[in-house]
């Protein structure tokens, strides 16, 4: 016969799920930063795409160089966004599995642990991609030597 779990059992499960929920808040903040960076990169790319046809000589070459750089940044940010969202999904799975395991009296400890490890690995990969994007973006902000004379 199916019995309802005690309130204390549910309270303990909620306590267990707090860490992954805080992790979700951090991932949400990372997603916000990544989306903001993506929008700035896209805006800059659109502005350069309008300047590109009318430019010639060194200015044209600089526009092409920057457009290639922006294209690379868009790819890296897109990868970071994908990885961060995948990490958030896996973190949600951890929370859901904690409750399902407790309510259904299932022994899913190994599955929960593997999901959490995968969520952390995905988050680490997203942060590494973010770091790569920041490093790529720094290439574009160096002041050209001819402007410093």
Secondary structure, 3 states (H helix, E strand, C coil): CCCCCCHHHHHHHHHHHHHHHHHHHHHHHHHHHHHHHHHHHHHHHHHHHHHHCCCCHHHHHHHHHHHHHHHHHHHHHHHHHHHHHHHHHHHHHHHHHHHHHHHCCCCCHHHHHHHHHHHHHHHHHHHHHHHHHHHHHHHCCCCCHHHCC
